[in-house]
Amino acid sequence: MARQIDLGGNAVAQMDTMTGPDKTGAQAPPPDTIVRAVRLMWVGAALAVLLGLVGGANEVHRPVVAAISVASGVVVGGIWWLVARACQRGRGTGRVVGAVFFALSTLGMVQSLSGELHVETAALVIDILSWVVGLGAMVLLWQRDSGVFFDSRRTFPR
């Protein structure tokens, strides 16, 4: 599907939104699947920080544990943000790293729901929301349009 993009002044680039750059070298914008996945990952980052804060608030009587909880929430939120940024830029490694972290999140969710880990109700609700957001992002990142976008940004030949 061809699309004209205003490059400023009188210059207009014609590009195929499914395959990437045209003859002028302009990159195609990310498809809707990537845009929505990135937005979901931003929500996931916010939920991770919120989960860290809730965990820290539940451990006020143990300040070291509270600090670790908050720090881990910030670190996990940062990972969400980095994966979102990589996917937004068309880096296939972002999609793979996101899938690995989603698999790890799924294992943690199974442990939480099975009762192996003692988790406060508020933290469990946030954790479930975070997992659902991650699932939505993974589904969007592995759609055909997303794959075409990542392939168009590949920097080495197949």
C-alpha positions as CSV (number, residue, x, y, z in Angstrom):
1,M,0.0,0.0,0.0
2,A,1.7,3.2,-1.2
3,R,1.5,6.4,0.8
4,Q,2.8,9.9,0.3
5,I,4.6,11.6,3.2
6,D,5.5,15.2,3.4
7,L,9.2,15.6,4.1
8,G,9.0,19.3,4.7
9,G,9.1,22.1,2.1
10,N,8.0,20.8,-1.2
11,A,9.6,17.4,-0.9
12,V,7.2,14.4,-0.8
13,A,8.3,10.8,-0.5
14,Q,6.3,7.9,-1.8
15,M,6.7,4.8,0.3
16,D,5.2,1.4,0.7
17,T,3.9,1.2,4.2
18,M,4.3,-2.5,4.3
19,T,7.9,-2.9,3.1
20,G,9.9,0.0,4.4
21,P,12.0,2.6,2.7
22,D,11.3,3.9,-0.8
23,K,13.9,5.2,-3.3
24,T,14.4,8.3,-1.2
25,G,15.5,6.3,1.8
26,A,12.6,7.4,4.0
27,Q,11.4,4.7,6.5
28,A,7.8,3.6,6.7
29,P,6.1,4.4,9.9
30,P,5.3,1.5,12.2
31,P,2.0,-0.3,11.5
32,D,-0.9,0.0,13.9
33,T,0.0,-3.4,15.5
34,I,3.4,-1.9,16.6
35,V,1.9,1.4,17.7
36,R,-0.7,-0.4,19.9
37,A,1.9,-2.9,21.2
38,V,4.2,0.0,22.2
39,R,1.4,1.7,24.0
40,L,0.5,-1.5,25.9
41,M,4.2,-1.8,26.9
42,W,4.1,1.7,28.3
43,V,1.1,0.7,30.4
44,G,3.1,-2.4,31.4
45,A,6.0,-0.2,32.5
46,A,3.7,1.9,34.6
47,L,2.1,-1.2,36.1
48,A,5.6,-2.6,37.0
49,V,6.5,0.6,38.8
50,L,3.1,0.6,40.6
51,L,3.6,-3.0,41.6
52,G,7.0,-2.1,43.1
53,L,5.5,0.7,45.0
54,V,2.6,-1.5,46.3
55,G,5.1,-4.2,47.3
56,G,7.2,-1.6,49.1
57,A,4.2,-0.2,50.9
58,N,3.4,-3.7,52.1
59,E,6.9,-4.0,53.6
60,V,7.2,-0.8,55.6
61,H,8.3,-2.7,58.7
62,R,11.2,-4.1,56.7
63,P,12.8,-1.2,54.9
64,V,15.4,-3.2,53.0
65,V,12.8,-5.4,51.5
66,A,10.6,-2.4,50.7
67,A,13.6,-0.7,48.9
68,I,14.3,-3.8,46.9
69,S,10.6,-4.1,45.9
70,V,10.6,-0.5,44.7
71,A,13.9,-0.8,42.9
72,S,12.8,-4.0,41.2
73,G,9.6,-2.3,40.1
74,V,11.7,0.5,38.5
75,V,14.1,-2.0,36.9
76,V,11.2,-4.0,35.4
77,G,9.5,-0.8,34.3
78,G,12.8,0.2,32.6
79,I,12.9,-3.2,30.8
80,W,9.4,-2.7,29.5
81,W,10.3,0.7,28.3
82,L,13.5,-0.5,26.6
83,V,11.7,-3.4,24.8
84,A,9.0,-0.9,23.7
85,R,11.6,1.5,22.3
86,A,13.4,-1.3,20.5
87,C,10.1,-2.6,18.9
88,Q,9.1,1.0,18.0
89,R,12.4,1.3,16.1
90,G,11.8,-2.0,14.3
91,R,14.5,-4.0,16.2
92,G,13.6,-7.7,16.0
93,T,15.6,-8.4,19.2
94,G,13.1,-6.2,21.1
95,R,10.3,-8.6,20.1
96,V,12.4,-11.7,21.1
97,V,13.5,-10.2,24.4
98,G,9.9,-9.2,25.1
99,A,8.7,-12.8,24.4
100,V,11.4,-14.2,26.8
101,F,10.3,-11.8,29.6
102,F,6.7,-12.6,28.9
103,A,7.5,-16.3,29.3
104,L,9.2,-15.6,32.6
105,S,6.2,-13.5,33.7
106,T,3.9,-16.4,32.8
107,L,5.9,-18.7,35.1
108,G,5.8,-16.2,37.9
109,M,2.0,-15.8,37.4
110,V,1.5,-19.6,37.6
111,Q,3.4,-19.6,40.9
112,S,1.4,-16.7,42.3
113,L,-1.9,-18.2,41.3
114,S,-1.0,-21.7,42.6
115,G,-0.3,-20.3,46.0
116,E,3.4,-21.1,46.0
117,L,4.2,-17.5,46.6
118,H,2.4,-15.4,49.3
119,V,1.2,-12.3,47.4
120,E,-1.0,-9.5,48.7
121,T,-4.3,-9.1,46.8
122,A,-3.5,-5.6,45.4
123,A,-0.2,-6.9,44.1
124,L,-1.8,-10.0,42.6
125,V,-4.4,-7.8,40.8
126,I,-1.7,-5.5,39.4
127,D,0.4,-8.6,38.4
128,I,-2.6,-10.1,36.6
129,L,-3.2,-6.8,34.8
130,S,0.4,-6.6,33.9
131,W,0.4,-10.2,32.5
132,V,-2.8,-9.4,30.4
133,V,-1.1,-6.3,29.0
134,G,2.0,-8.4,28.2
135,L,-0.1,-11.0,26.4
136,G,-1.8,-8.2,24.3
137,A,1.6,-6.8,23.4
138,M,3.0,-10.2,22.4
139,V,-0.1,-11.0,20.3
140,L,0.3,-7.6,18.5
141,L,4.1,-8.0,18.1
142,W,3.8,-11.4,16.4
143,Q,1.1,-10.4,13.9
144,R,2.0,-10.5,10.2
145,D,2.1,-6.7,9.8
146,S,4.5,-6.5,12.7
147,G,6.7,-9.2,11.1
148,V,6.8,-7.3,7.8
149,F,7.8,-4.1,9.7
150,F,10.6,-5.9,11.6
151,D,11.8,-7.5,8.4
152,S,11.9,-4.2,6.6
153,R,14.1,-2.7,9.4
154,R,16.5,-5.7,9.4
155,T,20.1,-4.4,9.0
156,F,21.7,-7.6,7.7
157,P,20.7,-9.8,4.8
158,R,18.8,-13.0,5.4
